[in-house]
């Protein structure tokens, strides 16, 4: 991998340096003029070579006779080049070379025959009149020959020549562009950055918003300002350029100019006939997240980001417009600069359903957010049809930075981010009762076990009952807190035994008191430091950008850290006329140590403290997790004389002895050529690559337990080869037609190798598969797939207000039989900018209608059409294989999705009000699903096509500008909301003439009662489980024993929300801006392990509130005869029987929430500050993330923070890690 990186970087660097333009030479003998046509220069006797200290070259007219032929067109007189030796005696410094003077040559032998239609020749003469104060004004240009009679021979004019021909070429055609940058209300935007992207020169707008900058026609001028959307405007005239910037809250760019669409095609937003959201890179760069995609939460309507911030770089589930596939992947497709990005997830199956394991996260976090320039969210099928089967779930299109951030040759940008991380939401624990069961202590008598005491007198209690002295002893092996009340009694703690280990605490007692902060104090304040430096440059031939970024995180958990290094190169160069080479190379080295476990597993701190545990444990003593000889110390010892853990290793043993490590090296990017054959035809060829290899190691220490070691090496390599032809036609004055045809070959391989020990470890602390007691179980998985594609698109526009787009793509997949190939994805979309026809409606700033219809789909994984065999233990030397229990189906077809979309975009009242509304309906049929078959076939299941799922919904965004003052103060509001209604229409399987009513997606591990399913007639993601039994009045029925009656398994909830959204407020004033984002979710349910086990184990506050452990609890409901229930249960019995594993509905909660997700305060530092360091701009900002859960209907967990995978198993909270609140500071400086 490292050799690949070095090769790529060296190749790109060598190409750029080899074909780069000539730089300014240090050779003082380099001639300023090298044109051979000016032969007279070489005839001069004096050396006129310009040296660094030479005077400037001056053009002056020489005296001559006036032209006599005034009937010919007026032209300049001929000019010759001669040395000027006048006033030699006045020469001040003979050591300096003479400056050259270019004079018109009016000495034609026959002035009456002078052809004044020809340009004048030039005479360059050394100018030695520097000391002649009487020299005439030489600043006026030479006049035409027809006017020469009006001038004396002494009249002169002068022109300073450029120092080299390259500069001369650049300045030809340039003019001074004047303009003004304003807000929609007319107020100026002082300090706005105005950059000519062609020359990379930049200026800042004056206090009144005006600016002046050198430019040429066809240059592109980019205007940007904090809290406003960028504009990039191509110049078509030399007229003054008025610019109006609108607010761009949450980093969202304004609706104008261009957006990036499928295949990286840039389109004017007027022409786009489907919903697309464009988000600027600042949205993910200022308020940092290790995985940048988390920062998009609540900012884009229809985009739902689900994650768990407590899992240290954990997984993301990225869905656009809901889920469409019952068992297939529903995550958005990621594309970076045209490169398909493998956003795979290597979590193990048991981890997905709350069963336990590590969350290794989404590999999307390999991308450095500082390199991101823009993110386009392509939502509907019409927007993604050109990506074929891979774009069926929507596309996140990421464009990285390629040019300098500011003008002025080579630019350097440095950014520093420092962030503090703290646990924000923990369960509410009870602090009245300690560990144990039955509310009692055990007694340890000296007379029975004198070896447990230092002396008889050291025993604390004596009841004078003849049994002797004793100590009170908690029930250590009970992993719950149904023990005695915490009243300060002296007890023997778990760490007061093991005399043979040299224990200094042997025989000691400690007060039986609450430790209310023991969980909070276990989590430390973490920090994340991110440094990034980028160097970029451009000229008329090419551009480059090279960046390095380092992220170092010390997580909130002990012994947990993460590090990421990124190197990125983007470059392009015109190697010949019309032929450009481009390259993009990105390298990532990622490493993590001590990720927390998830779900029902020991390394999960939630299991240690909330699902099981004791409330009196002293955290400082728990830090002593082993003796000097390395043997284990745990609070959960089997008994006073048996230190072996009953079940729990203790939190610090898990953090420092049972830990994981993982690393990943990745290189991705592309290289290619663009050839402009003529004005209407361009060819592009690209090779895209994404390649990574990972190492994952999981350790379980050998001590009282047998220990174990798991090693996995996931790898993936995807190559794409693409060729396109882009055509542009002007069909008369009103019509324009753009077209694109192309093809793509995708080839992908991915593997998993490694193994796991069997029977434990032979030697402790040696983590190697050869250290297995019995032969380790090997892992060896291999997958390979190829898709060949052809695609085309045509875009027709009429007078730039009416647009029609047609696209089509055909895929040939190796995962399907040839008779089911190809499968075609067509789309059509239209856009009508009706505001262009309503110019008289002054209140309407902009109005556009759009509509689209399209079809996309997705194929299946490889090896789903042919039967396969698996290896089993051989018989002697004879190998044995057996058929895999799944019968594969050669008739499998791709899933197909049809979608219809319509929408409107409006802006009113000088853009003070903006509205965008979209309605869509999407139906996905031919779902790929398993079907149970008769065992008589020799198989248990087969894969088939069947079933339809419908999604329909709305997306709306509203922008408001309530306050806009002339002094520059403004208040902007951007709000969005999305609602998606999902329904399983049927599960008909035509191939077998049957149908299903329910298909299980996943079932929770511990209760095995709660399942996420597809149920016909119900939303996809329906939660099945047991419920209360109700009477006709809807009242819960309680049995004679005082416990609830429990129903059979039935639908009890839905995992996905009814609607989601966000509201962002931004206040800005003269370079200072303050923004606050609130996001929300309404509806949806989840089943909670945290609450269920926390109540069963007596750890949560509800198990001790209102003195229920003393007075008991009456289950709310009625008896079977309808009378109110009056049976009193003790608290332990009530929670174990009525809030337990058998009654699912008791621990089903509403997933709604309102969150203060993000606050940012930024300040563009004054020019006087950063100019001291020769910088061009500097910005300082403060921010906070995940600040305040303002409203939630679910206790003890953060409902927005419960997911630990990217799979379709949702709605099961398997012991979620606590969410993380972050505070940080950013400094960004450009040179």
Rosetta blueprint (number, residue, H / E / L):
1 X L
2 X H
3 X H
4 X H
5 X H
6 X H
7 X H
8 X H
9 X H
10 X H
11 X H
12 X H
13 X H
14 X H
15 X H
16 X H
17 X H
18 X H
19 X L
20 X L
21 X L
22 X L
23 X L
24 X L
25 X L
26 X L
27 X L
28 X L
29 X L
30 X L
31 X L
32 X L
33 X L
34 X L
35 X L
36 X L
37 X L
38 X L
39 X H
40 X H
41 X H
42 X H
43 X H
44 X L
45 X L
46 X L
47 X L
48 X L
49 X L
50 X L
51 X L
52 X L
53 X L
54 X L
55 X L
56 X L
57 X L
58 X E
59 X E
60 X L
61 X L
62 X L
63 X L
64 X E
65 X L
66 X L
67 X L
68 X L
69 X L
70 X L
71 X L
72 X L
73 X L
74 X L
75 X L
76 X E
77 X L
78 X L
79 X E
80 X E
81 X L
82 X L
83 X L
84 X L
85 X L
86 X L
87 X L
88 X H
89 X H
90 X H
91 X L
92 X L
93 X L
94 X L
95 X L
96 X L
97 X L
98 X L
99 X E
100 X E
101 X E
102 X E
103 X E
104 X E
105 X L
106 X E
107 X L
108 X L
109 X L
110 X L
111 X H
112 X H
113 X H
114 X L
115 X L
116 X L
117 X L
118 X L
119 X L
120 X L
121 X L
122 X E
123 X E
124 X E
125 X E
126 X E
127 X E
128 X L
129 X L
130 X L
131 X L
132 X L
133 X L
134 X L
135 X L
136 X L
137 X L
138 X L
139 X L
140 X L
141 X L
142 X L
143 X L
144 X E
145 X H
146 X H
147 X H
148 X H
149 X H
150 X H
151 X L
152 X L
153 X L
154 X L
155 X L
156 X L
157 X L
158 X L
159 X L
160 X E
161 X L
162 X L
163 X L
164 X L
165 X H
166 X H
167 X H
168 X H
169 X H
170 X H
171 X H
172 X L
173 X L
174 X L
175 X E
176 X E
177 X E
178 X E
179 X E
180 X E
181 X E
182 X E
183 X E
184 X L
185 X L
186 X L
187 X L
188 X E
189 X L
190 X L
191 X L
192 X L
193 X E
194 X E
195 X E
196 X E
197 X L
198 X L
199 X L
200 X L
201 X E
202 X E
203 X E
204 X E
205 X L
206 X L
207 X L
208 X L
209 X L
210 X E
211 X E
212 X E
213 X E
214 X E
215 X E
216 X L
217 X L
218 X L
219 X L
220 X E
221 X E
222 X E
223 X E
224 X E
225 X L
226 X L
227 X L
228 X E
229 X L
230 X L
231 X E
232 X E
233 X E
234 X E
235 X L
236 X L
237 X L
238 X L
239 X L
240 X L
241 X E
242 X E
243 X E
244 X E
245 X E
246 X L
247 X E
248 X L
249 X H
250 X H
251 X H
252 X E
253 X L
254 X L
255 X L
256 X L
257 X L
258 X E
259 X E
260 X E
261 X L
262 X H
263 X H
264 X H
265 X L
266 X E
267 X E
268 X E
269 X H
270 X H
271 X H
272 X L
273 X L
274 X L
275 X L
276 X E
277 X E
278 X E
279 X E
280 X E
281 X L
282 X H
283 X H
284 X H
285 X H
286 X L
287 X L
288 X L
289 X L
290 X L
291 X L
292 X H
293 X H
294 X H
295 X H
296 X H
297 X L
298 X L
299 X L
300 X L
301 X L
302 X L
303 X E
304 X E
305 X E
306 X E
307 X E
308 X L
309 X H
310 X H
311 X H
312 X L
313 X L
314 X L
315 X L
316 X E
317 X E
318 X E
319 X E
320 X E
321 X L
322 X L
323 X L
324 X L
325 X L
326 X L
327 X L
328 X L
329 X L
330 X L
331 X L
332 X L
333 X E
334 X E
335 X E
336 X E
337 X L
338 X L
339 X E
340 X E
341 X E
342 X L
343 X L
344 X L
345 X L
346 X L
347 X L
348 X L
349 X H
350 X H
351 X H
352 X H
353 X L
354 X L
355 X L
356 X L
357 X E
358 X E
359 X L
360 X L
361 X L
362 X L
363 X H
364 X H
365 X H
366 X H
367 X L
368 X L
369 X H
370 X H
371 X H
372 X E
373 X E
374 X E
375 X E
376 X E
377 X E
378 X E
379 X L
380 X L
381 X H
382 X H
383 X H
384 X H
385 X H
386 X H
387 X H
388 X H
389 X H
390 X H
391 X H
392 X L
393 X L
394 X L
395 X E
396 X E
397 X E
398 X E
399 X E
400 X E
401 X L
402 X L
403 X L
404 X L
405 X L
406 X L
407 X L
408 X L
409 X L
410 X L
411 X E
412 X E
413 X E
414 X E
415 X E
416 X E
417 X E
418 X E
419 X E
420 X E
421 X E
422 X E
423 X E
424 X L
425 X L
426 X L
427 X L
428 X L
429 X E
430 X L
431 X L
432 X L
433 X E
434 X L
435 X L
436 X E
437 X L
438 X L
439 X L
440 X L
441 X L
442 X E
443 X E
444 X E
445 X E
446 X L
447 X L
448 X L
449 X L
450 X H
451 X H
452 X H
453 X L
454 X L
455 X L
456 X H
457 X H
458 X H
459 X L
460 X L
461 X E
462 X E
463 X L
464 X L
465 X L
466 X L
467 X L
468 X L
469 X E
470 X E
471 X E
472 X E
473 X E
474 X L
475 X L
476 X L
477 X L
478 X L
479 X L
480 X L
481 X E
482 X L
483 X L
484 X L
485 X E
486 X L
487 X L
488 X L
489 X L
490 X E
491 X E
492 X E
493 X L
494 X L
495 X L
496 X L
497 X L
498 X L
499 X H
500 X H
501 X H
502 X L
503 X L
504 X L
505 X L
506 X L
507 X L
508 X L
509 X L
510 X E
511 X E
512 X L
513 X L
514 X L
515 X L
516 X L
517 X L
518 X H
519 X H
520 X H
521 X H
522 X H
523 X L
524 X L
525 X L
526 X E
527 X E
528 X E
529 X E
530 X E
531 X E
532 X E
533 X E
534 X E
535 X E
536 X E
537 X E
538 X E
539 X L
540 X L
541 X L
542 X E
543 X E
544 X E
545 X E
546 X E
547 X E
548 X E
549 X E
550 X E
551 X E
552 X E
553 X E
554 X E
555 X L
556 X L
557 X L
558 X L
559 X L
560 X L
561 X E
562 X E
563 X E
564 X E
565 X E
566 X E
567 X E
568 X E
569 X E
570 X E
571 X E
572 X E
573 X E
574 X E
575 X E
576 X E
577 X L
578 X L
579 X E
580 X E
581 X E
582 X E
583 X E
584 X E
585 X E
586 X E
587 X E
588 X E
589 X E
590 X E
591 X E
592 X E
593 X E
594 X L
595 X L
596 X L
597 X E
598 X E
599 X L
600 X L
601 X L
602 X L
603 X L
604 X L
605 X H
606 X H
607 X H
608 X H
609 X H
610 X H
611 X H
612 X L
613 X L
614 X L
615 X L
616 X L
617 X L
618 X L
619 X H
620 X H
621 X H
622 X H
623 X L
624 X L
625 X L
626 X E
627 X L
628 X L
629 X L
630 X L
631 X L
632 X E
633 X L
634 X L
635 X L
636 X L
637 X E
638 X E
639 X E
640 X L
641 X L
642 X E
643 X E
644 X E
645 X E
646 X L
647 X L
648 X L
649 X L
650 X L
651 X H
652 X H
653 X H
654 X H
655 X H
656 X H
657 X L
658 X L
659 X L
660 X E
661 X E
662 X E
663 X E
664 X E
665 X E
666 X E
667 X E
668 X E
669 X E
670 X E
671 X E
672 X E
673 X E
674 X E
675 X E
676 X E
677 X E
678 X E
679 X L
680 X L
681 X E
682 X E
683 X E
684 X E
685 X E
686 X E
687 X E
688 X E
689 X E
690 X E
691 X E
692 X E
693 X E
694 X E
695 X E
696 X E
697 X E
698 X E
699 X E
700 X E
701 X L
702 X L
703 X L
704 X L
705 X L
706 X L
707 X L
708 X E
709 X E
710 X E
711 X E
712 X E
713 X E
714 X E
715 X E
716 X E
717 X E
718 X E
719 X E
720 X E
721 X E
722 X E
723 X E
724 X E
725 X E
726 X E
727 X E
728 X E
729 X E
730 X E
731 X E
732 X L
733 X L
734 X L
735 X E
736 X E
737 X E
738 X E
739 X E
740 X E
741 X E
742 X E
743 X E
744 X E
745 X E
746 X E
747 X E
748 X E
749 X E
750 X E
751 X E
752 X E
753 X E
754 X E
755 X E
756 X E
757 X E
758 X E
759 X E
760 X E
761 X E
762 X L
763 X L
764 X L
765 X L
766 X L
767 X L
768 X L
769 X H
770 X H
771 X H
772 X E
773 X E
774 X E
775 X E
776 X E
777 X E
778 X E
779 X E
780 X E
781 X E
782 X E
783 X E
784 X E
785 X E
786 X E
787 X E
788 X E
789 X E
790 X E
791 X E
792 X E
793 X E
794 X E
795 X E
796 X E
797 X E
798 X E
799 X L
800 X L
801 X L
802 X E
803 X E
804 X E
805 X E
806 X E
807 X E
808 X E
809 X E
810 X E
811 X E
812 X E
813 X E
814 X L
815 X L
816 X L
817 X L
818 X H
819 X H
820 X H
821 X L
822 X L
823 X E
824 X E
825 X E
826 X E
827 X E
828 X E
829 X E
830 X E
831 X E
832 X E
833 X L
834 X H
835 X H
836 X H
837 X H
838 X L
839 X L
840 X L
841 X L
842 X L
843 X L
844 X E
845 X E
846 X E
847 X E
848 X E
849 X E
850 X E
851 X E
852 X E
853 X E
854 X E
855 X E
856 X E
857 X E
858 X E
859 X L
860 X L
861 X L
862 X L
863 X L
864 X L
865 X L
866 X L
867 X L
868 X L
869 X E
870 X E
871 X E
872 X E
873 X E
874 X E
875 X E
876 X L
877 X L
878 X E
879 X E
880 X E
881 X E
882 X E
883 X E
884 X L
885 X L
886 X E
887 X E
888 X L
889 X L
890 X L
891 X L
892 X L
893 X L
894 X L
895 X E
896 X E
897 X E
898 X E
899 X E
900 X E
901 X E
902 X E
903 X E
904 X E
905 X E
906 X E
907 X E
908 X E
909 X L
910 X L
911 X L
912 X L
913 X E
914 X E
915 X E
916 X E
917 X E
918 X E
919 X E
920 X E
921 X E
922 X E
923 X E
924 X E
925 X E
926 X L
927 X L
928 X E
929 X E
930 X E
931 X E
932 X E
933 X L
934 X L
935 X H
936 X H
937 X H
938 X L
939 X L
940 X L
941 X E
942 X E
943 X E
944 X E
945 X E
946 X L
947 X L
948 X E
949 X E
950 X E
951 X E
952 X E
953 X E
954 X E
955 X E
956 X E
957 X E
958 X E
959 X E
960 X E
961 X E
962 X E
963 X E
964 X E
965 X L
966 X L
967 X L
968 X L
969 X L
970 X E
971 X E
972 X E
973 X E
974 X E
975 X E
976 X E
977 X E
978 X E
979 X E
980 X E
981 X E
982 X E
983 X E
984 X E
985 X E
986 X E
987 X L
988 X E
989 X E
990 X H
991 X H
992 X H
993 X L
994 X E
995 X E
996 X L
997 X L
998 X E
999 X E
1000 X E
1001 X E
1002 X E
1003 X E
1004 X L
1005 X L
1006 X L
1007 X L
1008 X L
1009 X L
1010 X L
1011 X E
1012 X E
1013 X E
1014 X E
1015 X E
1016 X L
1017 X L
1018 X L
1019 X L
1020 X L
1021 X L
1022 X E
1023 X E
1024 X E
1025 X E
1026 X L
1027 X L
1028 X E
1029 X L
1030 X E
1031 X L
1032 X L
1033 X L
1034 X L
1035 X L
1036 X E
1037 X E
1038 X E
1039 X L
1040 X L
1041 X L
1042 X L
1043 X L
1044 X E
1045 X L
1046 X E
1047 X L
1048 X L
1049 X L
1050 X E
1051 X E
1052 X E
1053 X E
1054 X E
1055 X L
1056 X L
1057 X L
1058 X L
1059 X E
1060 X E
1061 X E
1062 X E
1063 X E
1064 X E
1065 X E
1066 X E
1067 X E
1068 X E
1069 X E
1070 X L
1071 X L
1072 X E
1073 X E
1074 X E
1075 X E
1076 X E
1077 X E
1078 X E
1079 X E
1080 X E
1081 X E
1082 X E
1083 X L
1084 X L
1085 X E
1086 X E
1087 X E
1088 X E
1089 X H
1090 X H
1091 X H
1092 X H
1093 X H
1094 X H
1095 X H
1096 X H
1097 X L
1098 X L
1099 X L
1100 X E
1101 X H
1102 X H
1103 X H
1104 X L
1105 X H
1106 X H
1107 X H
1108 X H
1109 X H
1110 X H
1111 X H
1112 X L
1113 X E
1114 X E
1115 X L
1116 X L
1117 X L
1118 X E
1119 X E
1120 X L
1121 X L
1122 X L
1123 X L
1124 X E
1125 X L
1126 X L
1127 X L
1128 X E
1129 X E
1130 X L
1131 X H
1132 X H
1133 X H
1134 X H
1135 X H
1136 X H
1137 X H
1138 X H
1139 X L
1140 X L
1141 X L
1142 X L
1143 X L
1144 X H
1145 X H
1146 X H
1147 X H
1148 X E
1149 X E
1150 X E
1151 X L
1152 X L
1153 X E
1154 X E
1155 X E
1156 X E
1157 X E
1158 X E
1159 X E
1160 X E
1161 X E
1162 X E
1163 X E
1164 X E
1165 X L
1166 X L
1167 X H
1168 X H
1169 X H
1170 X H
1171 X H
1172 X H
1173 X H
1174 X L
1175 X L
1176 X L
1177 X E
1178 X E
1179 X E
1180 X E
1181 X E
1182 X E
1183 X E
1184 X E
1185 X E
1186 X E
1187 X E
1188 X E
1189 X E
1190 X E
1191 X E
1192 X E
1193 X L
1194 X L
1195 X L
1196 X L
1197 X L
1198 X L
1199 X L
1200 X L
1201 X L
1202 X L
1203 X L
1204 X L
1205 X L
1206 X L
1207 X L
1208 X L
1209 X L
1210 X L
1211 X L
1212 X E
1213 X E
1214 X L
1215 X L
1216 X L
1217 X L
1218 X L
1219 X L
1220 X E
1221 X E
1222 X E
1223 X E
1224 X E
1225 X E
1226 X E
1227 X E
1228 X E
1229 X E
1230 X E
1231 X L
